[in-house]
């Protein structure tokens, strides 16, 4: 029996593994897809304290090497469910079952994409899902934000301080964002608004050069030349396998305290799959730390 099994090999999960292993616990990490999680798709990370310039892939590689050096076992396998009991937890994978004292769920979330041709290929070359991560790369350039919620409007406000112009494209006339955010954004002279419209095409080969937009009411098309598009239409938590085990919020994120503990003793939630206000690399790492320490204190 392992002391701790971590479901998810992203930054939250690997950080939890480091802290748990250094506390003398036996640790097993299951990852379904790629070690490192979302950060591996980020060409350049400039906002991690103490490491001013590093690629997302290099950051993930460093984490993985650190984890392996501590003797943590890492397996590429999908976890299909967790069975909870007061004495121990049972982690069921596609090929077997594993018992442990504590489980840390760090399955993360994925950005909801536009689903357009070339979108995946242009990530890091004009397509971004994180304005705070990548906005500074487009200083004095025209950019687009797609979305109408708090994240989209917050992104537009953030980008307005760096970029020549920010065009917000929203599929409806009205916005879901809080009124105070909208008021601030509408006061910015370099934020422009395109409503009742959807992005139909990403223009450019190798690097983004523009977006082709369709007005849903008139059917007219318009091409907007920009150097970047920031897609802010929400995230999808990767926790469907555990939604019947733990409480979730209205968006499907697992409910856990700031110490990452849940209503079930021995089960913890860390990283982007946890219900919280901010999802950044630093908050994922913090969650991983908190979850590991809480599991360690439990015994």
Buried (B, 14 or more C-beta within 10 A) or exposed (E): EBBBBBBBBBBBBBBBBBBBBEBEBBBBBBBBBBBBBBBBBBBBBEBBEEEEEBBBBBBBBBBBEBBEEBEBBBEEBEBBEBEBEEEBBBBBBEEEEBBBBBBBBBBBBBBBBBEBEBBEEBBBBBBBBBBBBBBBBBEEBBBBBBBBBBBBBBBBBBBBEBBBBBBBBBBEEEBBBEEEBBEBBEEBEBBBBBBBBBBEBBBBEEEBBBBBBBBEEEEEEEEBEBBBBBBBBEBEBBBEBBEEBBEBEEEBBBBBEEEBBBEBEBBBBBBBBBBBEEBBBEBBBBBBBBBBBBBBEBE
